[in-house]
Amino acid sequence: AEDGRRGLRMSRGLGDVYKRQRRVRGEITDDGGAPVFRVTHVNGEALEASSATKVWKSAMSKIKGRAVTVSGPELFGLADRVVKALVQELPGVSACKKYRVVDYGGDMGQLHDAATAVDED
């Protein structure tokens, strides 16, 4: 995404008789004031919400055909310690009034090395 991040996730719909894999794409974009969380199915149907959990809960409920409990940050990859530390290093973080800086331990060089190793896999 030009003003955000994108990832592809595979999910199996429990109600799907043929157990086909259903692919969805998760995106976080910037509307100029707040992030917009979007999940798009390969058929083009898109859902948007103001929080990661809201959009993933809605998407997974549609896929599974029932109410579900999900962690939006986890499904977007934002619960990972390395990702959180790297996001914290992005320009403009200090302008986010509600954000608390967290000490993730270790030095950033080690975290960058860990992120590079994951990227190369």
Steps between C-alpha positions, in 0.01 A plus 500: 500500500633843416419652839493185710593136529355187341517127574338180368349249740353155438195389695289187491127554533368241747161496328651440157408147391789482252752645748626742236756746620361850506754773445463844646725805487541724801595864453556794730465834325511861607189711452689812610395487863472141614589157366243311295512121534380311192460130427431405138396151386642372169152545351542877550263543795660744744423582862635805683505605864669743736669217690693188404284275716170637368587438136650153555208398724257601228700328224554175692135489608399520133748229400406263783129580498486565875622743763872467576755639740818626336799721570521761227855608591612137485336441160659818361838393642506791742523285814850381410768650729737577212225665295390709800856615561551590133167687479609697805804619300293642212512875439219693666440261788568780748201689351264218599356640822356170628808288425718382788864426418589147612844359573511168314844413637807430292635749256331606178781340300397158629134572424585616147709182452204291618266680260744452210534129578119461492481698175757274335311178587 
